Amino acid sequence: MPLRAVHKRYYRELFPAMLAYVLLILLAVSWLKTLEGTMARTVVTLLPVVPIAFVIRAMVRVIRDQDEFERLIDLQAIAIGGGIGGFGFFTYGMLLNAKVLPSPPAEAVAIWVLPALMFCFGMAKCACRLRYARQR
């Protein structure tokens, strides 16, 4: 099935942003080893955040411009993925609070929230699509 214009635009926006993210994260990690000073470290650390904002923008635009059925699948996937991701982090936090698990550095947990939510959304979207494909 050929891609519709809305999805072509999504991929044109997504792939360059993800490539920029990968390049900037690699550069930032190496630059941070040599930098001193709060301002320079702040700027370099936040460089990879910029392309992620463009990834989120692409996601919002494709959801906004899809047909109603595709938006329904995405809405369900966002609800399910957000619920699973949020529940997972909540459970993890409760276990950390109870000292059942060893405490990692806070930044190690914080940096994984968005990727975990995106992963949960992607898995939930696959499940929702399969569910509707079976009903047809």
Helices and strands as residue ranges (DSSP letters): H 5-32, H 38-46, H 49-65, H 68-97, H 106-110, H 113-135
